[in-house]
Amino acid sequence: MQLEFLMNTPVDEANAQQRLASTPTISVFVSASAGSGKTKLLVDRLLRLMLPRKGRGGTLQPGTHPQKIQCLTYSKAAAAEMAIRLQRKLSEWVGYSEQELNQALRGLEIEPDEAMRKAARALFAQVLDLPGGMRIETNHAFCQSILQRFPLEASINPQFKIIEEGDNILAFKRAFDEKIHLASEQDIELLSPIVSSQNFLEILQELQQNQRFLPPVFQLIEEGSFSLYLRQLLQISYSSREEYLHAVCEKWRDETEFKAYLQQALEADSKRLRDIAESIMQWLSYPTDQRIENWDFFTSCFLTQKNELKSIKGNKSDNPDIAAYFIEQGQYVLDVIGRLNIYIVYEYTLALMNVFAPIWKRYQEIKRTQGALYYNDLIAYTLTLLDDPGSAWVLYKLDGGLDHILLDEVQDNSAEQWKIAADLSTEFFSGMGRDEDQPHPRTVFAVGDYKQSIYSFQGAKPQEFLSWQKIFKRTVLEAGQLWEDPQLRVSFRSSQIILDFVDHVFDPQQALKGLSGSGSENQFPAHRSARTDSPGRVDIWPLTRIDALDKETEMELWQPLKENQKHQSAELILAETLADWISKQIGKVPPYGGKPIQAGDILILIRKRSVFSKALIRSLKSKNIPLANLVKTQLLDQLAVQDLLVLCEVLLLPQDDLTLACVLKSPLGGLSEESLMELAAPRKNGQSLWGTLFIRHKERPDWTAVWKMLSSLFLRIDYVTPYALLVEILGEYQGRTKLLARLGGEAIEAIDELLSQALQYETLHTPSLQGFLYWLKQSERMIKNEAESSIDMVRIMTVHGAKGLQGRLVILPDTMNAASKQGGFQSDKVLIWKNDPSLGLTVPLYIPQKQFDIAESQLDKDAKKQSDEAESNRLLYVALTRASEWLLICGWQKSTKEEKGLEELPVGNWYRHSVTALRQLNAHSRDFFGGWEGEHLWIEQKGLSSKQETALDQQITKSVQPKIILPAWMGQENNWIAQTLASEKLPAAHLAPSRPEGIEMGDVSSVISPLQTKAKRDPLYRGRLVHQLLQYLPDCRQEERADIALHWLTPLEGQFSAKEIHYLVKQVLRIIEHPELHCLFDKESLVEQPLVGTVNGVVVTGQIDRMRILSDQILLCDFKSGRKIPQQPDETPVNYLKQMAAYWSLLKLLYPKHRIKPLIVWTDAARIMFLPEELLMNYIPTVKDNLS
């Protein structure tokens, strides 16, 4: 078959393999290389499963119902992408002409006819009607749904909730604090010098990943038999380490023979051999107690400080048997040390598990009490549920609802996730599950890439990929069903020159380690590009070094910055050079031709956060390069967050002078250093800074302003939630504006994430400011930025985070770190797990320090080293295959001691792999231009010129650029194409969280039924459009508003007449430019403003569409729509009146000196309605209204 492919184009090969893999009657295990169209394959298989096809008897049978198909993938992004593509394809089929639909069906190897076309068009509605939609879920989401369906069988709270890592850690810390007193004094004394609180968290993490092994271990501890069992497992025969050492020293093995060899060694010509023999003879002459006392001296005769055998050689004239015997004795010494370490491991493991058992039990109780499950718990409980013989009917219930399972990204599955997939599909191929009466065979589909398994720190084991491939294959074939193992090696992402480079990088044996999914380390499938004529280029810069002469020159502290730049570290020099080079590439046609490089085309991949990544981000920003920093960062490391939290701390303890001074000097306080000194310095008699500010705040305007904020917030902290308090700081007191003015736009993300965390805290805990601060600081929250490929900004992210993404220009600057220092790799294991096949147990062993290694731990470390090297190669593969056209590789050496030639670099070094591969491809070379010496290498394949490519694009798209500059919310100006707006892409209706939907605020007003005809739904469409225009048009210049609105609404002429569109725009502009409302739409107005407070004992929470605070009045506006628009204010639906009355009365309390003017804009008719105070007085909330 492969020979046949070689005669065809890469696209032919890809299509043939994809057709084979998507065949709905075959179980398939696909190996899909990077960029080979894996998501398209999944969608194609889903479509072919759902469409009618020939059954076992050869007759046409209905397709599989969508509800009987289960898709499992690794990440939420992958699940969302699959669902979006499927829905897009089905929606396109609905609107296709007969000819277009025939072509689409033939592309799926389906011969179209009227019945097939009808079934294809019906799939869109069929999928939409599914409760909860298609079963396309992550592994964790699937487990969550299973546990929600069978909570009693799983012995968990039916109302369980998922907790994040921070809450999981807090639960453990609480359990630790409550139960540590139960530990014996002996155990604490043994562990305390070695085990820190951080070690305990690492142990918790490892126990959670292996918690399926723990119940029998903790059972043994409760029964008091764990000590005896552990001694038997480790084959310990003496009562203690001291007793074993005494027995060894009392009579050394073959002591008489040993002394005879020593006597010969004393007469040897080699002085070193004589010295060693003399030392050993001295030790053997000691009595047993003295031998024990000098044990370390004795072992040093045979071993180095690293516990490795010394090289013992005599002269040529000496008896060679002497040296050999010494080595034999040295090996025995190593064996004795290993046995001694087993006693130490036994003592520490026993102490640790005795201490940990009640803590673990309490930790599980806390989670049960809270009805909380951590992500690892989802997998563990589901696996237990499916494996429990007493719950076999659960499998029966699930099996009855599933006919096909599709597994995506299987290289990232842990052993437990594989086991769950196997449990789900077991009945497919046995007993009634493979009943011949069924119209179609039930199948398993799995797709992944062994070469891209890079998540070992999350439990992924690439060897499981190979093992389960064999298991599934054997199961399917034994059931008499069809099985295929297709390989997708044609890339639709990268140009051929990029792929040739990748093939050469992984050609050497060392680089190949860990990338062969076939089970043979000598095979690596050659890549082919579907873009055979596409241009491409690979560049490698020389390593950045600091000239030794410059380093010897002293730095002049008072010299200008430019004069001292030569003293920067190598990574800082590389960061500045890269930023300068990138700034010159943006907007420029690349050397190989094609379109100019845009900021969004550039993807910078690093291994982890480091000094270099921070320096590069700084340098890029200094050159005003649009940048999306997608590297995870600690929330508490952000300056804006620190300023806000310090303010919260002051509100809890105003007497803390240092913290208060920090707030006053921060952007939120706004005091200059001189102002702060004037306030703080004259204090006497230990007066607090808070008290001084209270007394003197009227002396200066800046003191008055900050005191007004602090005193007001101080009075409210016991009555509002942390989220409401932060909103008030950021909104009413302009905290957001102040922070952004001082720290720049990068603070936006940190502020929003802090607000998000405040909301999450309130859903999990009773809200209090003190509790929120403790929760946030203990949980080590991270800012997780989502990677979007469509943004026109330079993206910088880790290689792990770039999985599934691509860029025209990919830059790899961090290529010199060893595998053990890379981000994403596990540190040395805290525990090792010893399997006891006799009882079917797996027991954790605690190795407190490296010097106490035993045979199992050494084997474990060796295996981990090999695993890290293999994963480093796979990580490099993922990084290289992100590039579609251009790849730039560079790196740095930290010091002159590191400056080595290529051959001296470690064999597993990324930079060495890359340079070797490029030279094999006969790369061009020249002197480097970047400011340091070295050879710049590159290979290149030319493509179309920019003019040719632009002409080709115009020929294909035949699009016309809009003549008017549109705001960002209407679409990006660059490459924006005017298209007829499809009905399903109408702007979504705004769903304000404050909008009342329940009976608590009165009967809900009638809404327009979605079952009515399109003509009758026009008011709803119109209302949504008015809402959107009212939200965004105020940001446009007044003279352009009409043109922009008409330009945006023009594609809707199929749903509204031109006259209706012009009338709609006129009405919207009338509202925006209304004399009394003009200020409501200016730049000072507040949009989607949260509002929290208490009125008459009732907590009111809501969100106001628009609000404007003036010197003497406040305009309060809400956009509404309904079946019937009232003509008079008193005809307004009761629930709307209650809602506006709640807002009005709350604002009256907050702003007693202001006049509050509430109004409603009826978006269906673009009509303004002011609500008089006399009317709202009748609807002020009371306790009996039970407002929420």
Secondary structure, DSSP 4 states (H G I P E B T S, - for coil): -HHHHHTS-HHHHHHHHHHHHT-TTSEEEEEE-TTS-HHHHHHHHHHHHHS-EE-TTSSEEPPPPGGGEEEEES-HHHHHHHHHHHHHHHHHHHH--HHHHHHHHHTTT----HHHHHHHHHHHHHHHTSTTSSEEEEHHHHHHHHHHHSTTTTTS-TT-EE--HHHHHHHHHHHHHHHGGGS-HHHHHHHTTT--HHHHHHHHHHHHHTGGGHHHHHHHHHHT-HHHHHHHHTT--SSSHHHHHHHHHHS-TTHHHHHHHHHHHHT-S-HHHHHHHHHHHHHHTS-HHHHHHTHHHHHTTTB-TTS-B------TTS-HHHHHHHHHHHHHHHHHHHHHHHHHHHHHHHHHHHHHHHHHHHHHHHHHHHTEE-HHHHHHHHHHHHH-GGGHHHHHHHHHT-SEEEE-SGGG--HHHHHHHHHHHGGGGSGGGG-TTSSS--EEEEEE-GGG---GGGT--HHHHHHHHHHHHHHHHHTT--EE--EE-EESSS-HHHHHHHHHHT-SHHHHTT--TTS-TT--PPPEES-TT--EEEEEPPPB---HHHHHSPP-TTS-GGGGGGGS-HHHHHHHHHHHHHHHHBTS--TT-SSPB-GGGEEEEESS--HHHHHHHHHHHHTT--EEE-S-EEGGGSHHHHHHHHHHHHHH-TT-HHHHHHHHHSTTT---HHHHHHHHTT--TT--HHHHHHHHTTSSHHHHHHHHHHHHHHHHTTTS-HHHHHHHHHTTT-HHHHHHHHH-TTHHHHHHHHHHHHHHHHHHS---HHHHHHHHHHHT-EE-PPP-TTSSSEEEEETGGGTT--EEEEEE----S-GGGSTT---S-SEEEEEETTTTEEEEEE--SGGG--HHHHHHHHHHHHHHHHHHHHHHHHHHTTEEEEEEE--B-SSGGG---GGGS-TT-HHHHHHHHHHHTT-EEEE--SSS-SEEEEEEE----HHHHHHHHHHHH-----SSPPPGGG--STT----PPPGGGSPPPP--TTS--SGGGSPPPP---TTS-TGGGHHHHHHHHHHHHHHHGGGS-GGGHHHHHHHHHGGGGGTS-HHHHHHHHHHHHHHHT-TTTGGGGSTTSEEEEEEEEEETTEEEEEEEEEEEE-SSEEEEEEEE--SS--SSGGGS-HHHHHHHHHHHHHHHHH-TTSEEEEEEEETTTTEEEE--HHHHGGG---GGG---
